Amino acid sequence: MRGLLSPASETERIEATGGGAYPNLFDAHPPFQIDGNFGGTAAVAEMLLQSRVEVTAAGLGKAEIEVLPALPEAWRDGEVRGLRARGGFEVDVRWKEFVPEWVRVRSLPGGRAVVRVGDRTAELEMKKGEVVEMDGELGRR
């Protein structure tokens, strides 16, 4: 990630060992710029939220949503809003000292989900458009 986001001059010649990001945050590694532009943002999202959903013969089953699975050392405190999880869920989270202060889950279509932070879990059965707010221990707020 450091290499992907390190500054690159728009005038310098980017070699195979170069790269980084231009001032507009586009990836500076032709001809594979699209890999850095999309892959870099996808990597950041996966560091903050991972999800999977079980698909059965009857359709979608329960979504599993893991919050802050790979938080880097440099992101001790932070907040992110609007991350999309599989199964039609949207997640917001704020953390301090690497520990969530609160987690907000919104179900766009309605459905079931298990939210996981470390070894703690919360099972949710949500209606369409419902929002559930939890503290860092995944208890309802």
N, C-alpha and C positions, 0 to 999 in steps of 0.2 A: 504494500500500500504506500509506503514511503516513496518508492521508486515511481509509482504511478502518479503521485501527487507532487513530486519534486518539480520546481519550476524549470521550464525549458524556454529558451529564447525563440521567438518566431523566425529570427534570421539565421540562427545556427543550423548547421547541417546535422540532422539526426541520423546517427549511425545505428547499426543493429544493437550496439551496446548502450545507446542513448535512450531517449524516451522522456518520460515525465509528462507534464501538463503545460499547455499554453496558458496565457493569462485568462482566457475564457473557460478554462478547465477542460477543454477538449484534449484528448490523448495525443501526444506528440510522437507517435511511432508509426509512420506510414510504412507499408501499405495496410497495416492492421489496426488503424485508428478505431474502427467500430468495436473491435474486441475490447479495447481499453475503455471506451466511452460507455458501452453497455455492461461489459463484464465487471468493471470496477464498481459501478453503482450496485450491481447485483450482489457482489461480494460484500459490500458494506451492509446491505439489507440482510443478507444471510448471517452476518456476524451479530445482528441485533434481534433477528426473529427467524426461526425455522418452523416450517409447518408441513404436515402431510395429512392426507385424508384417505380413509379406508373406502374403497369402492366395492359394493356388494352387488349381487344380482338384482337386488331391489332398488339400487341407486346409491347415492352418497350415504356413507355412514358417519361416524364421529370423526371430527377433525382433531388433530393433535397439534397444539401450538406451544412451542418452546420459546420463552422470552429470555433474551440476553445470553444465548448459548456460547458465544465466543467473544466476549467483550475484551478489547485490547487494553493493555496496561495504560495507554495514553488517554483513554476515555474514562477516567475515574468517576466523573459526574456528567450527566447529560440528560437529554430528553429527545424523544422522537415521536412524531404523530403521523397517523395515516398509513402505517405499514400494512400491506395486504397479506393476509394469510389464506391458505387454501381452504376451500369450503365456504367462501364468501364472508370472511371475517376481516375486520379492520382493527388494528391494535395501536394504542398509544401507551408509552411508558416513560416514566421519569425515574432516574437512579442517582444515588449519591454513595460515594465510596464503594462502587461496584454492586450495590444492593438496590433493588427496586424500591422506590418510595410508594409508587402506585402504578397500577396497570388498568387500562380501560379497554374493554372489548366491545365491539359493535358488530352485531350480526346483520348483514344486509338481507339475506333471504330467510333467515331463521334457521335453526339447526342445533346440533349438539357439538360440544367441543370439550376437550381436556386442555386446560392451560397449565403449563409447567414452568416453574422457576426453580432451578437447582433440583432438590429432592422434594419440593412442595408441589402439590397439584390441586386444581380446582375443577370440578365437573360442572359444566354449564349446559342447560337446556334453554335455548333462547328463541323468542318470537321474532318475526321479521322486524328489523329496525330497532330492536331492543339494545340497550347499552347497559353493561355491567361494569361497575367500578370496584376495584379491589385494592387493598393495601399491599405492601410489599410481601406480606405473609400469605397473600391470596385470600384473605378474608374480605367479605363484602364491606364496602364503605357506605 
